[in-house]
Amino acid sequence: VQLQASGGGLVQAGGSLRLSCKVSGMVRGVFRLEAPAWYRQAPGKQRELVASLSTEGNTYYADFVKGRFTISKDNDKRTVYLQMSNLKPEDTADYYCYIKTTWGRGTLVTVSS
């Protein structure tokens, strides 16, 4: 299984970005049953959970992104998304997708004030 994250970049505070995580090496039937998550790691800090999506479709959001970020997935495309809105400078970090004990490479999000 391989995860390819994309969509990071530089954005001004208040702006939006959508991160994507394309999963390869996993058939759609298995992907549909998996529970993906997004984590982030800011410089000098530990990696932290941002959002997750259960196999039943239930979502979890860390308090610091609740109401601003949305996690979703497209089973046909085997892709996980993280829609980020009203971004803040403190959201600056490398963002990682995680599924089935596999980590993707980070995609950097930089929010300027």
C-alpha positions in Angstrom: 0.0 0.0 0.0 1.3 3.5 -0.9 -0.2 6.8 -0.1 0.5 9.9 -2.1 -0.5 13.2 -0.4 -0.8 16.4 -2.3 -2.5 19.8 -2.2 -0.3 21.6 0.3 1.0 25.1 -0.3 1.2 28.7 0.9 -2.0 30.4 1.7 -3.0 33.6 3.6 -4.8 33.4 6.9 -8.5 32.9 6.3 -7.9 31.0 3.1 -8.7 27.4 2.1 -6.9 24.4 0.8 -7.9 20.9 0.0 -5.5 18.1 0.7 -5.7 14.8 -1.2 -4.3 11.4 -0.4 -4.3 8.9 -3.3 -4.1 5.3 -2.1 -2.5 2.7 -4.4 -2.0 -1.0 -3.9 -5.4 -1.5 -2.3 -8.5 -2.7 -4.1 -11.7 -0.6 -3.8 -13.5 -3.2 -1.7 -10.8 -3.0 0.9 -10.4 0.7 0.7 -14.1 1.2 1.4 -13.7 -0.7 4.7 -10.7 1.2 5.9 -10.7 4.1 8.4 -8.3 6.9 7.2 -7.0 9.8 9.2 -5.0 12.9 8.7 -2.2 14.0 11.1 0.0 17.0 11.2 3.4 17.9 12.6 4.6 21.4 13.1 8.3 22.2 13.4 9.6 21.2 16.8 6.3 19.6 17.8 5.0 16.0 18.0 2.7 14.6 15.3 -0.9 15.1 16.2 -4.2 13.7 15.0 -6.2 16.2 13.0 -9.2 14.2 11.8 -10.3 10.6 11.2 -13.2 8.9 9.4 -14.6 5.6 10.8 -15.7 2.7 8.6 -19.3 3.6 9.6 -18.8 7.1 8.3 -18.4 8.8 11.7 -15.9 11.7 11.8 -13.6 12.8 14.5 -12.0 16.2 14.6 -9.4 17.7 17.0 -10.8 20.6 18.8 -8.3 23.0 17.1 -9.8 22.3 13.7 -13.4 21.5 14.5 -15.8 23.6 12.4 -13.0 24.4 9.9 -11.8 21.1 8.5 -13.7 18.3 6.8 -12.4 14.8 6.1 -14.0 12.7 3.4 -13.1 9.9 1.0 -14.0 8.8 -2.5 -14.2 5.0 -2.6 -14.2 4.9 -6.4 -11.0 7.1 -6.6 -9.5 5.5 -3.5 -8.7 9.0 -2.3 -9.0 10.7 1.1 -9.5 14.4 1.3 -9.1 17.1 3.9 -10.9 20.3 3.2 -9.4 23.1 5.2 -11.1 26.4 5.6 -10.5 29.6 7.6 -6.8 28.6 7.9 -4.8 30.1 10.7 -1.0 30.6 11.0 -1.0 27.9 13.7 -2.2 25.4 11.1 1.2 25.6 9.5 2.6 22.0 9.4 3.4 19.0 7.4 0.2 17.1 6.9 0.2 13.3 6.7 -2.5 10.8 5.7 -2.7 7.5 7.4 -4.5 4.3 6.5 -4.1 0.6 7.3 -0.9 1.2 9.4 0.7 3.0 6.4 1.9 6.7 6.4 2.0 8.9 3.4 4.7 11.4 2.8 3.8 14.8 4.2 2.5 17.7 2.3 3.5 21.1 3.6 0.8 23.7 4.5 2.1 27.2 5.3 -0.4 29.8 6.4 0.9 33.4 6.5 -0.6 36.1 8.7 
